[in-house]
């Protein structure tokens, strides 16, 4: 059995680098994220529907964040993909809430106008 090469020197031919057990350790976060192999939700359909039927500016922001999820997950940036997914969901919710407030405002306005005209 030979001694491992000094730090920074490549291992013998055919050996992985860094040597087994000498890697950088697990990624930070301590269990943050979905189980391995499970896709991260990107909320793209919800973002498109929020853009079409709710509030366009916030829906566009949701689309932008939802399109960032898959590339980040494919590159191995799980934390970045989860953050983009979280922001896409957040902008979808904001779009729906703003649309509901907008429609509520118009319904109340019509009710008050009808009540005032009597």
Residue, then its C-alpha position, 0 to 999 in steps of 0.5 A: x500500500x502506498x502513501x497518498x500524494x501530498x495535497x494538491x498533487x494528482x493521484x496515480x493514473x486512473x484514480x479519482x481526484x480528489x481522492x475518495x473521502x478527501x472531497x469538500x464534504x456535503x453541500x451547505x444547508x443541512x437537508x435543504x431541498x427535495x429528495x434526490x432525483x425529485x424535480x423542483x416545482x417551477x410554477x411555470x403554468x401558474x405564472x403564465x395563467x397569472x400573467x394572462x388573467x391576473x396582473x401582468x407585471x407581477x406575472x411576468x416577474x413570476x415567469x422570469x423566476x420560474x424559467x430559472x428553476x430548471x437550468x439551475x437545477x440542471x447545473x447542480x445549484x439546488x439552493x439557487x433553484x429552490x430560491x427561484x422556485x420560491x420567488x416564482x410562487x411568491x410572485x404568482x400569489x402576489x399576482x392573484x392577490x392584486x387581481x382579487x383586490x382590483x376586482x373587489x375595488x370595481x365591484x364595490x365601486x359599482x355597488x356604491x354608484x348604484x346605491x348613490x343613484x337611488 
